[in-house]
Amino acid sequence: KRVKNQRRRVHITIELPWSADKAIQQLGRTHRSNQTTGPLYKFLISDVGGEKRFASAVAKRLALLGALTQGDRRATGSANSLGLSTFDMDNQYGSRALHKMLKLIWTCAGNEAVDKEVDDGLYVEALKMIDGHLKEALEAEERGEGTLEENLVPFDDDTEGEKTFRSMMYHLLTGPCQKLAASRVTAVREGRGLGVYFESLADGSEDKESVKAKIDAEFKSALDAGLNFNVLCNIWLYDVGISQIELLKPTYHGRKKKERKSSLGVPKFLNRLLGMNMKRQSLVFDYFMKTLDDAIQTAKTNGKYDVGIKSLKGQSIEFLKRPQSFCFRGLNGPNESVELYSVQLDAGLSPEAIMEMYNNLVGGEGTVDTDGSVDLTNDSPGQGWHGTNRTRSGGRRRNEIVTGFYVDNRDFYQVTEKVFFIHNPGPDSDKCLVVRPNTGKKVESKTSLTNKFHKHRFGTGNAISVQRAMEIWRREYDLADIPYSETYQFSCPGRHRDEYVFAGNIVPVLDKMLASGGYSRDRDGWDKEKSFSVVRVEVTNADKLNEDLPQQLSSPEQVQDGDDEMLQADPVAGDEDDIGKGVARELVNKTSKVRFRGTITKYHDDDKNTHLDPTGSYLVKFSDGRKLEMDAEQVNHGRRKFEKEVNRLVSIGMPREDASSIDEHTKGASLAKTKLRKPILHDGEEDPDEFERNFEQEYLDVVPSSIVGLMFHREDFHEHVLQGLSKRLMQMGVETTRSLYNLERLEKAEAQRKEEE
């Protein structure tokens, strides 16, 4: 901020370090506290699968850092903002995808989508190795050294490496690849092994064309017998130290045999990939990423995808009223409260807002007039699909969606047609932005949209002009001015939603809260379909709800750290009247900042500090026992810090007399440590039908403009959770708010009596 050049800096990382901590330290070199804007980070990362391991480690560390410092793994400065979000694979979904992929590999299950991407040369290479291994076993059988199967198992005099390899091949050929093994045993016995063909090519007994034809025939026969990409992966993973024998040993619980999940984690898997050549590395990593994408998509489809903290979005978000406050901890946490916020949001998007979005994305200059009409300089109709590529049959296939307006005019929409705005960000993204007048924005995969186009929900013939789109948009927007629980036509709900969010100190009672809602938990998480999420809510009407609050309840954040110069503090005059005035000083180190209070005990009118007014020196005694000599400028600076600290304490309800004292314990301060709560129910009053009222208290704090809390998705489910939790706590004998209030009154009365004595 102090330099003339205010242009945004670009931080280019040529190579990520091994340690994620070192990478974060490097990124911090250009991300400084006094900057105008944060730097733009660019990472040079190749398509080599193993190199993703370094990006994954940094992304994992950044996600953890965001969760610890801001309660959100998607916080600013995280992997998302640095462009590393696609590499954040060391998580629960990455582990599930890895275990699923390994299971497919160990069972050698076929996968046409993956199999067809592998070069034929890699299959031939693996088939040659299998034929060679079987040939050795068959030759030993012919010499009378045991059966074929006995010659496949490891021998006692084999080295550890040979034993591991032979064990892998034995379980592969006698297990999931029995059909392939039988086919290749017949081929080797009949002299059709690939090794024979390569030898004949090397010694010149056969030409290249004839050998190629024979190898192609054996290759096709092997594919029909079960040779696939997962068979290749068994061999490739063995080469880098990943073996089914070592990772999937069964365990026993009593008489029940139970298969143990692989102990191989995502970081270790990515490290082992570095031992493969580039081609194998790329294929196995792509296989893993496709499995990971499927795992994430499945979780999203089932409503179980954990996005961390999700922000509630809408064109208008407000609190309906001041929150309800509950104390569920009794004497274990008398000052810990849980608040229930009623949130009303308008999820729709007005014609003016969608027109502005359209102009920004498409580059038009249209406006929506007050009467609802649209003024356009260029009203070209949408073109639906565009862009083509060649298919294998020589035809052309449309594969892209143009940003624009579309309409679904099927017969069962009798009130009005459904209008959509679809934005395609380009070929680098597999998702599109879809906007509706009643439900607002959502992100949808191109695959899903493609299916809808093919089912004729909307497509090339349903692309409409902007003028026509705005007419329908205005009509739907007005029709949707109803609650979300109602519909104005089939599958078209209203745009006004009421949500209820629990915030405050919910962590100590979270398990009881979820158990009261019927959820149960095992080592893998909540076993019931997830119908709750952690959300961030930012409202616009918090100031309006705080208008009737007393002045002393204003937020302490109103006193900013940099406001020393703005605070009113009587400067020292250079006489005896300065003695007794309050002064504060700060001690700052690398990890903390400590502020000590003190008072002026003496003033010396001597020859020191003659350049200041007043001259002389002051002796100040601080609460830590130190006595310091200070000049007038230092004392006045300390006076402002002292006044700032007093204002903070007054802002949270402490009397100014107590806030100005440097004594550690004062009468008023001891009585003001806890505010006397105000329960909803009076003495002797009980409400057995609404157990939660026994724990409810008046909310006396400032209504914040933003909260982070727990939201249940099912309608009115918050009432079920609240009543179930309160009933559970009543049965456990947890003190109610009225009980805590009576105890506080007794304690304050006793403290008052002792002070008077």
C-alpha positions in Angstrom: 0.0 0.0 0.0 3.0 2.3 0.5 4.4 2.0 -3.0 3.4 3.7 -6.2 3.0 0.5 -8.3 -0.3 -1.0 -7.2 -0.6 -3.6 -10.0 -1.5 -7.1 -9.0 1.5 -9.4 -8.7 1.7 -12.8 -10.4 3.5 -15.6 -8.4 4.7 -18.4 -10.8 5.6 -21.7 -9.2 7.8 -23.8 -11.6 7.9 -26.8 -9.3 6.1 -27.6 -6.1 8.3 -28.7 -3.2 8.0 -32.1 -1.5 6.6 -30.6 1.7 3.2 -28.9 1.7 4.3 -26.7 4.6 7.2 -25.4 2.5 4.9 -24.8 -0.4 2.6 -22.7 1.8 5.6 -20.8 3.1 6.7 -20.0 -0.4 3.2 -18.8 -1.4 3.2 -16.6 1.7 6.3 -14.7 0.5 4.1 -12.7 -2.0 0.9 -12.7 0.1 1.6 -10.0 2.6 -0.6 -8.2 5.2 0.0 -4.7 3.8 -0.9 -5.6 0.2 -3.7 -3.9 -1.7 -4.8 -7.1 -3.5 -3.6 -10.7 -3.2 -1.2 -12.1 -5.8 -2.4 -14.3 -8.7 -0.8 -17.8 -8.4 0.2 -19.8 -11.4 1.4 -23.4 -11.1 3.3 -25.3 -13.8 2.0 -28.9 -13.4 2.5 -31.5 -16.1 0.0 -34.3 -17.0 2.3 -36.9 -15.3 0.0 -38.7 -12.9 2.6 -39.0 -10.1 3.3 -35.2 -10.1 -0.3 -34.7 -9.0 0.9 -36.1 -5.7 2.6 -32.8 -4.8 -0.4 -30.6 -5.9 -2.6 -33.0 -3.8 -0.5 -32.5 -0.7 -0.6 -28.7 -1.0 -4.4 -28.7 -1.7 -5.0 -31.0 1.3 -2.9 -28.7 3.5 -4.6 -25.6 2.3 -8.1 -27.1 2.9 -7.0 -28.0 6.4 -5.6 -24.6 7.0 -8.9 -22.9 5.9 -10.9 -25.3 8.1 -8.8 -24.5 11.2 -8.5 -20.7 10.7 -11.9 -19.8 9.3 -14.0 -22.9 9.9 -14.3 -23.4 6.2 -12.1 -25.6 4.0 -13.2 -23.4 1.0 -12.0 -20.2 2.7 -10.2 -17.4 0.9 -6.6 -18.5 0.2 -7.6 -22.1 -0.1 -7.1 -24.6 -2.9 -10.1 -23.3 -4.7 -8.8 -19.7 -5.0 -5.3 -21.0 -6.0 -6.7 -23.2 -8.8 -5.7 -26.4 -6.9 -9.2 -27.6 -6.1 -9.1 -30.3 -8.8 -6.1 -31.8 -7.0 -7.7 -32.1 -3.6 -8.2 -35.8 -3.7 -6.8 -36.9 -0.4 -10.2 -36.9 1.3 -13.0 -39.4 2.0 -14.1 -39.5 -1.6 -10.6 -40.1 -2.8 -10.2 -43.0 -0.3 -13.5 -44.5 -1.4 -12.5 -44.2 -5.1 -9.2 -45.8 -4.4 -10.7 -48.7 -2.6 -13.3 -49.2 -5.3 -10.7 -49.1 -8.0 -8.4 -51.6 -6.2 -11.4 -53.9 -5.8 -12.1 -53.8 -9.5 -8.4 -54.4 -10.2 -8.1 -57.3 -7.8 -11.2 -59.0 -9.3 -10.1 -58.2 -12.9 -13.5 -56.9 -13.8 -14.0 -55.6 -17.3 -14.6 -52.0 -18.0 -15.2 -51.1 -21.7 -14.8 -47.4 -21.1 -11.3 -47.9 -19.8 -10.2 -50.9 -21.8 -10.6 -49.2 -25.2 -8.3 -46.4 -24.2 -5.3 -48.7 -23.7 -2.8 -49.2 -26.6 -2.7 -52.7 -28.0 1.0 -52.8 -27.4 0.5 -52.8 -23.6 -1.8 -55.7 -23.8 0.7 -57.6 -26.0 3.5 -56.9 -23.5 1.4 -58.3 -20.6 0.3 -61.3 -22.6 3.9 -62.1 -23.5 4.8 -62.1 -19.8 1.9 -64.4 -18.9 2.8 -66.8 -21.6 6.4 -66.9 -20.5 5.4 -67.6 -16.9 3.1 -70.4 -18.0 5.7 -71.8 -20.3 8.2 -72.2 -17.4 5.6 -74.0 -15.3 4.6 -76.3 -18.2 8.2 -77.2 -19.0 8.7 -78.2 -15.3 5.5 -80.3 -15.5 6.9 -82.1 -18.5 10.1 -82.9 -16.6 8.0 -84.6 -13.9 8.6 -81.9 -11.3 5.0 -81.6 -10.2 1.7 -80.4 -11.6 1.1 -77.1 -13.4 -0.5 -75.5 -10.3 2.4 -76.8 -8.1 4.9 -75.1 -10.4 3.1 -71.8 -10.2 3.4 -71.4 -6.4 6.6 -69.9 -4.9 9.5 -72.3 -4.2 11.3 -72.4 -0.9 14.6 -71.4 -2.4 13.2 -68.4 -4.2 14.3 -64.9 -3.1 11.7 -62.6 -1.4 11.2 -60.7 -4.7 10.6 -64.0 -6.6 8.2 -65.2 -4.0 6.2 -62.0 -4.1 6.0 -62.1 -7.9 5.1 -65.8 -8.1 2.4 -65.3 -5.4 0.9 -62.5 -7.4 0.9 -64.5 -10.6 -0.5 -67.6 -8.8 -3.5 -65.7 -7.3 -4.1 -63.9 -10.6 -4.0 -67.0 -12.8 -5.8 -69.3 -10.4 -8.3 -66.7 -9.2 -10.1 -64.0 -11.3 -8.2 -65.0 -14.5 -8.8 -68.7 -14.6 -10.4 -68.6 -18.0 -7.6 -66.5 -19.4 -5.0 -68.9 -17.9 -6.7 -71.9 -19.4 -6.8 -70.3 -22.8 -3.1 -69.4 -22.7 -2.1 -72.8 -21.4 -3.7 -74.4 -24.4 -2.0 -71.8 -26.7 1.5 -72.4 -25.2 1.1 -76.2 -25.4 0.1 -75.8 -29.1 3.1 -73.6 -29.8 1.1 -70.4 -30.1 2.7 -68.5 -27.2 3.7 -64.9 -28.0 7.3 -65.7 -27.0 7.6 -68.2 -29.9 6.4 -65.6 -32.4 8.8 -63.0 -31.2 11.7 -65.5 -31.4 10.8 -66.5 -35.0 10.8 -62.8 -35.9 14.1 -62.3 -34.3 15.8 -65.2 -36.0 14.3 -64.3 -39.4 12.3 -67.6 -39.8 9.1 -65.5 -40.3 8.5 -62.1 -41.7 6.9 -59.2 -39.8 3.5 -59.4 -41.5 2.9 -63.0 -40.8 4.0 -62.6 -37.2 1.8 -59.6 -36.7 -1.2 -61.5 -38.0 -0.6 -64.4 -35.6 -0.1 -62.1 -32.6 -3.3 -60.2 -33.5 -5.2 -63.5 -33.5 -3.8 -64.5 -30.1 -4.5 -61.0 -28.8 -8.1 -61.2 -29.8 -8.4 -64.6 -28.3 -7.0 -63.4 -25.0 -9.4 -60.4 -25.0 -12.3 -62.8 -25.4 -10.9 -65.0 -22.6 -10.8 -62.1 -20.1 -7.7 -60.0 -20.7 -8.5 -56.4 -19.8 -7.0 -53.2 -18.3 -7.5 -54.4 -14.7 -5.3 -57.4 -15.5 -2.6 -55.1 -16.7 -3.0 -52.9 -13.5 -2.4 -56.0 -11.3 1.0 -56.4 -13.0 1.9 -52.7 -13.1 1.0 -52.1 -9.4 3.1 -55.1 -8.4 6.0 -53.5 -10.2 5.8 -50.5 -7.8 5.1 -52.5 -4.6 1.3 -52.6 -4.5 0.0 -56.1 -4.2 -3.3 -57.6 -3.3 -1.7 -60.2 -1.1 -0.1 -57.6 1.1 -3.0 -55.1 1.3 -6.2 -57.2 1.5 -5.5 -59.9 4.1 -8.7 -61.1 5.8 -9.3 -60.6 9.5 -11.5 -62.6 11.8 -14.1 -61.3 14.3 -15.0 -64.4 16.3 -16.1 -67.0 13.8 -17.0 -64.4 11.2 -14.5 -63.8 8.4 -14.3 -60.1 7.5 -12.4 -58.5 4.6 -10.2 -55.7 5.6 -10.1 -52.5 3.5 -6.9 -51.7 1.8 -4.4 -49.9 4.0 -3.1 -48.0 0.9 -4.0 -44.3 1.2 -4.2 -41.8 -1.6 -0.8 -40.1 -0.8 1.0 -43.5 -0.8 -0.8 -44.5 -4.0 0.3 -41.3 -5.8 3.9 -41.8 -4.5 4.0 -45.3 -5.9 2.8 -44.0 -9.3 6.1 -42.2 -9.6 7.7 -45.6 -10.1 5.8 -46.3 -13.3 6.8 -45.2 -16.7 4.9 -42.2 -18.2 2.4 -44.1 -20.2 1.4 -46.5 -17.4 1.4 -43.7 -14.9 -1.0 -41.6 -17.0 -3.4 -44.5 -17.6 -3.6 -45.6 -14.0 -4.0 -42.0 -12.7 -6.8 -41.3 -15.3 -8.5 -44.5 -14.1 -8.4 -43.3 -10.5 -9.7 -39.8 -11.4 -12.6 -41.3 -13.3 -13.5 -43.5 -10.3 -13.2 -40.4 -8.1 -15.5 -38.4 -10.3 -18.0 -41.2 -10.2 -17.8 -41.4 -6.4 -18.4 -37.7 -6.0 -21.3 -37.7 -8.5 -22.9 -40.6 -6.7 -22.6 -38.8 -3.4 -24.2 -35.7 -4.9 -27.0 -37.7 -6.5 -27.8 -39.3 -3.1 -27.6 -36.0 -1.3 -24.6 -37.1 0.8 -21.9 -34.9 -0.7 -20.1 -32.9 1.9 -19.4 -29.4 0.5 -18.2 -28.1 3.8 -19.8 -24.7 4.6 -22.4 -23.9 2.0 -23.6 -20.3 1.6 -27.3 -19.7 1.4 -27.9 -17.8 -1.9 -30.8 -15.7 -3.0 -31.6 -12.2 -4.2 -32.9 -11.3 -0.8 -31.9 -13.0 2.5 -33.3 -11.7 5.9 -33.9 -12.7 9.4 -37.7 -12.9 10.1 -37.2 -11.8 13.7 -34.6 -11.8 16.5 -33.3 -15.3 17.2 -34.5 -17.6 20.0 -31.9 -18.4 22.6 -31.5 -21.7 24.5 -29.1 -22.9 27.2 -28.9 -26.7 26.9 -25.7 -27.2 28.9 -27.0 -26.4 32.4 -24.3 -26.0 35.0 -21.7 -27.5 32.6 -22.0 -24.4 30.4 -24.3 -21.8 31.9 -22.9 -19.1 29.6 -23.1 -21.3 26.4 -26.2 -20.6 24.3 -27.6 -22.0 21.1 -29.6 -19.7 18.9 -32.3 -20.6 16.4 -32.5 -18.1 13.5 -35.5 -17.9 11.2 -34.3 -17.0 7.7 -36.4 -15.9 4.9 -34.9 -15.9 1.4 -36.1 -15.1 -2.1 -34.4 -17.7 -4.2 -35.6 -16.3 -7.5 -33.9 -14.0 -10.0 -35.6 -10.9 -11.3 -35.8 -10.0 -15.0 -33.4 -7.1 -14.3 -30.9 -9.3 -12.7 -30.9 -12.0 -15.4 -30.7 -9.3 -18.1 -27.6 -7.9 -16.4 -26.1 -11.4 -16.2 -26.9 -11.9 -19.9 -25.2 -8.6 -20.8 -22.1 -9.5 -18.9 -21.8 -13.0 -20.3 -22.9 -12.5 -23.9 -21.8 -8.9 -24.4 -25.2 -7.5 -25.3 -26.6 -4.1 -24.2 -30.2 -4.9 -23.4 -32.2 -3.4 -20.5 -35.5 -4.1 -18.8 -37.8 -1.1 -18.6 -40.1 -0.4 -15.6 -43.1 -1.7 -17.5 -41.4 -5.1 -18.1 -40.6 -4.5 -21.8 -37.0 -5.2 -23.1 -35.0 -2.7 -25.1 -32.4 -4.5 -27.1 -29.7 -3.4 -29.6 -29.2 -6.9 -30.8 -32.0 -9.4 -30.4 -30.6 -12.5 -32.1 -32.3 -15.8 -31.3 -30.4 -18.5 -29.5 -28.7 -21.1 -31.7 -29.0 -24.1 -29.5 -26.2 -26.6 -30.1 -23.1 -25.6 -32.0 -19.7 -27.0 -32.7 -19.1 -30.4 -34.2 -16.6 -33.2 -34.4 -16.2 -36.3 -36.5 -17.6 -39.7 -35.3 -15.9 -43.0 -36.1 -18.5 -43.6 -38.7 -17.6 -40.4 -40.5 -20.7 -38.5 -39.4 -20.7 -35.2 -37.5 -21.8 -34.9 -33.8 -22.9 -31.7 -32.0 -21.2 -31.4 -28.7 -21.5 -27.9 -27.3 -24.2 -25.7 -25.8 -24.5 -22.0 -26.6 -25.0 -19.5 -23.8 -28.6 -18.3 -24.1 -32.3 -18.7 -23.3 -34.2 -21.9 -23.8 -37.8 -22.9 -23.2 -39.5 -26.1 -22.2 -43.0 -26.0 -23.8 -44.2 -29.5 -23.2 -48.0 -29.9 -23.0 -48.3 -30.5 -19.2 -47.0 -26.9 -18.6 -50.5 -25.4 -18.9 -50.0 -22.1 -17.1 -46.8 -20.9 -18.9 -43.8 -22.3 -20.6 -40.6 -22.9 -18.5 -37.8 -20.6 -19.4 -34.1 -21.3 -18.7 -30.9 -19.3 -19.0 -27.9 -21.6 -19.7 -24.3 -20.4 -19.6 -21.6 -22.7 -21.1 -18.2 -21.5 -19.7 -16.3 -23.4 -22.4 -14.7 -26.7 -23.2 -12.5 -26.6 -20.1 -15.5 -27.1 -17.8 -17.8 -30.1 -17.7 -20.6 -28.1 -16.1 -23.0 -25.3 -17.1 -24.7 -22.6 -15.1 -28.5 -23.0 -15.3 -30.8 -20.2 -14.1 -34.5 -20.2 -13.5 -36.9 -17.3 -12.5 -38.2 -19.1 -9.4 -35.2 -21.1 -8.1 -32.3 -19.0 -9.2 -28.8 -20.3 -10.1 -27.6 -23.9 -10.0 -24.7 -25.8 -11.6 -25.5 -28.8 -13.8 -23.3 -31.2 -15.6 -23.2 -31.1 -19.4 -23.9 -34.8 -19.4 -27.2 -34.1 -17.6 -28.1 -31.3 -20.0 -27.2 -33.5 -22.9 -29.6 -36.1 -21.7 -32.4 -33.5 -21.4 -31.7 -32.2 -24.9 -31.9 -35.8 -26.3 -35.2 -36.3 -24.4 -36.5 -33.2 -26.2 -37.1 -31.3 -23.0 -35.4 -28.4 -24.7 -32.9 -28.1 -27.5 -32.2 -26.5 -30.8 -35.8 -25.9 -31.6 -36.4 -24.5 -28.1 -33.8 -21.7 -28.2 -35.7 -18.4 -28.1 -35.0 -14.7 -28.5 -34.1 -12.5 -25.6 -37.3 -10.5 -26.1 -39.5 -13.6 -25.9 -37.5 -15.0 -23.0 -38.0 -11.8 -20.9 -41.7 -12.0 -21.4 -41.9 -15.5 -20.1 -39.3 -14.7 -17.3 -41.4 -11.8 -16.0 -44.6 -14.0 -16.1 -42.9 -16.9 -14.2 -41.2 -14.5 -11.7 -44.5 -12.9 -10.8 -46.3 -16.3 -10.6 -43.5 -17.6 -8.3 -44.2 -14.9 -5.7 -45.6 -17.6 -3.3 -44.0 -19.9 -0.7 -41.7 -22.6 -1.8 -44.1 -25.3 -0.5 -46.6 -24.2 -3.1 -46.5 -24.6 -6.9 -47.9 -22.4 -9.6 -47.8 -25.3 -12.1 -46.3 -28.8 -12.3 -42.7 -29.0 -10.9 -42.5 -25.2 -10.5 -42.4 -24.2 -6.8 -42.5 -20.7 -5.4 -39.4 -18.6 -4.8 -39.9 -17.7 -1.1 -38.3 -20.1 1.4 -38.2 -20.2 5.2 -35.1 -21.9 6.6 -34.1 -22.4 10.3 -30.5 -22.4 11.3 -29.0 -23.4 14.7 -26.0 -21.3 15.6 -23.9 -20.4 18.6 -22.4 -23.1 20.9 -23.8 -26.1 19.1 -20.7 -28.3 19.1 -21.1 -29.5 22.8 -24.7 -30.6 22.1 -24.3 -31.6 18.5 -24.3 -35.4 19.0 -27.4 -35.2 21.3 -29.1 -32.9 18.7 -28.6 -35.3 15.8 -29.5 -38.3 17.9 -32.8 -36.5 18.8 -33.4 -36.2 15.1 -33.1 -39.9 14.6 -29.6 -40.0 13.3 -27.1 -42.6 14.5 -23.3 -42.7 13.9 -20.7 -45.3 13.3 -17.1 -45.2 12.5 -17.8 -44.3 8.8 -20.1 -41.4 9.8 -23.8 -40.9 10.0 -25.5 -43.9 8.6 -28.8 -42.3 7.7 -29.2 -40.3 4.5 -27.7 -36.9 5.2 -30.5 -34.2 5.4 -28.6 -31.5 7.1 -25.6 -29.2 6.3 -23.5 -26.5 7.7 -24.4 -23.2 6.1 -23.3 -19.6 6.1 -26.0 -16.9 6.2 -25.4 -13.3 5.4 -28.5 -11.0 5.9 -29.2 -7.4 5.1 -31.6 -6.5 7.9 -29.5 -7.0 11.0 -29.2 -3.3 11.7 -33.0 -2.9 11.6 -33.4 -5.7 14.2 -30.8 -4.0 16.4 -32.5 -0.5 16.3 -34.4 -1.0 19.6 -31.3 -2.3 21.6 -29.9 -0.2 24.4 -26.8 1.8 23.5 -24.5 -0.1 25.8 -25.2 -3.3 23.9 -23.5 -2.0 20.7 -20.8 -4.4 19.4 -17.3 -4.1 20.8 -16.0 -4.5 17.2 -17.1 -0.8 16.8 -13.9 0.1 18.6 -11.3 -0.7 15.9 -7.7 -1.5 16.6 -6.4 1.4 14.5 -8.5 4.0 16.2 -6.1 5.2 18.9 -5.8 8.7 17.4 -9.6 9.1 17.2 -10.3 8.3 20.9 -10.8 11.2 23.3 -8.2 11.1 26.1 -7.2 14.1 28.2 -3.6 14.9 27.5 -1.1 15.4 30.3 -0.6 19.0 31.4 2.7 18.7 33.2 1.5 19.2 36.8 0.3 17.3 39.9 -3.2 16.8 38.3 -1.6 14.2 36.0 -1.0 11.8 38.9 -3.5 9.0 38.9 -4.4 9.1 35.3 -4.6 5.8 33.5 -2.0 4.6 30.9 -1.7 1.4 28.9 1.2 -0.3 27.1 1.5 -3.3 24.8 4.1 -6.0 24.6 4.1 -7.8 21.2 5.9 -10.9 20.2 5.6 -13.4 17.4 2.6 -15.2 18.7 0.7 -12.8 20.9 0.0 -9.2 22.1 -0.4 -8.4 25.8 -1.7 -5.1 27.1 -0.9 -3.9 30.7 -2.6 -1.1 32.5 -1.0 1.4 34.8 -1.3 4.8 36.5 0.9 7.9 36.6 2.5 8.0 40.1 5.0 10.9 39.8 5.8 13.8 37.5 9.3 15.3 37.5 9.7 18.9 36.1 13.3 18.4 35.1 15.5 19.2 32.2 14.6 16.1 30.3 12.6 16.0 27.0 12.8 19.8 26.5 11.6 19.3 22.9 8.2 18.2 24.1 5.3 20.0 25.7 5.1 19.5 28.5 8.8 18.9 29.3 10.1 16.6 32.0 9.4 12.9 32.7 6.7 10.7 34.2 6.9 7.7 36.4 4.2 5.1 35.6 3.5 1.9 37.6 1.9 -0.9 35.6 -0.3 -3.9 36.7 2.6 -6.3 36.0 4.7 -4.6 38.8 7.0 -2.6 36.5 7.8 1.1 36.9 8.8 2.9 33.8 10.0 6.4 33.1 8.1 7.9 30.1 8.0 11.3 28.3 4.8 13.2 27.5 4.4 11.8 24.0 4.7 8.3 25.3 2.2 8.9 28.1 -0.3 10.5 25.8 -0.1 7.6 23.4 -0.6 5.2 26.4 -3.6 7.3 27.5 -5.3 6.8 24.2 -4.7 3.0 24.4 -6.0 3.1 28.0 -9.2 4.9 26.8 -9.6 2.4 24.0 -9.5 -0.5 26.4 -12.1 1.2 28.6 -14.4 1.8 25.7 -14.2 -1.9 24.8 -15.3 -2.9 28.3 -18.1 -0.4 28.5 -19.4 -1.6 25.1 -20.0 -5.0 26.6 -21.9 -3.7 29.6 -19.2 -3.0 32.3 -19.7 0.2 34.3 -17.2 2.9 33.3 -16.0 3.1 36.9 -15.0 -0.5 36.9 -13.6 -0.4 33.4 -11.3 2.5 34.3 -9.9 0.7 37.3 -6.6 -1.1 37.1 -7.5 -3.3 40.1 -7.9 -7.0 39.1 -11.1 -7.4 41.2 -13.8 -4.8 41.8 -17.2 -5.1 43.2 -19.0 -4.1 40.0 -16.7 -6.2 37.9 -17.2 -9.4 39.9 -21.0 -8.9 39.7 -20.8 -8.1 35.9 -18.9 -11.2 34.9 -22.1 -12.9 33.9 -25.2 -11.2 32.7 -28.3 -12.2 34.6 -30.3 -14.3 32.2 -34.0 -13.8 31.6 -35.9 -17.1 31.2 -39.0 -17.2 29.1 -40.9 -19.2 31.8 -41.6 -17.8 35.2 -41.2 -19.6 38.6 -43.5 -22.6 38.8 -44.6 -22.3 35.2 -44.1 -25.4 33.1 -45.0 -26.2 29.5 -44.9 -30.0 29.1 -46.1 -29.9 25.5 -43.2 -27.6 24.5 -40.2 -28.9 26.4 -37.8 -26.4 24.6 -39.4 -23.5 26.5 -37.9 -24.8 29.7 -34.4 -24.0 28.2 -35.3 -20.8 26.4 -34.1 -17.4 27.5 -34.4 -13.9 26.2 -31.9 -13.0 23.5 -30.2 -9.8 24.6 -27.2 -9.6 22.3 -26.7 -7.9 19.0 -28.1 -9.7 16.0 -25.1 -10.4 13.7 -25.2 -9.8 10.0 -23.7 -13.2 9.2 -23.8 -16.6 11.0 -22.5 -20.1 10.4 -24.7 -22.9 11.7 -26.5 -26.2 11.2 -29.6 -26.4 8.9 -31.9 -29.3 8.4 -33.4 -29.7 4.9 -36.6 -31.3 5.8 -39.5 -29.0 6.3 -40.2 -28.1 10.0 -37.7 -30.7 11.1 -36.0 -28.1 13.3 -39.1 -28.3 15.6 -38.7 -32.1 15.9 -35.0 -31.8 16.7 -35.6 -29.0 19.2 -38.4 -30.8 21.1 -36.6 -34.1 21.0 -33.4 -32.6 22.4 -35.2 -30.7 25.1 -37.2 -33.8 26.2 -33.9 -35.8 26.3 -32.2 -33.2 28.5 -35.2 -33.0 30.9 -35.0 -36.7 31.3 -31.2 -36.4 32.0 -31.8 -33.9 34.7 -30.1 -31.0 33.0 -30.8 -27.7 34.8 -33.4 -25.5 33.0 -32.9 -21.8 32.4 -35.2 -20.9 35.3 -33.1 -23.1 37.6 -29.9 -21.3 36.4 -31.5 -17.9 36.9 -32.4 -18.7 40.5 -28.9 -19.9 41.2 -27.4 -16.8 39.7 -29.6 -14.6 41.9 -28.5 -16.4 45.0 -24.8 -16.1 44.0 -25.1 -12.4 43.3 -26.9 -11.8 46.5 -24.2 -13.7 48.4 -21.5 -11.7 46.6 -23.3 -8.5 47.4 -23.5 -9.4 51.1 -19.8 -10.3 51.3 -18.8 -7.0 49.6 -20.9 -5.0 52.0 -19.3 -6.8 55.0 
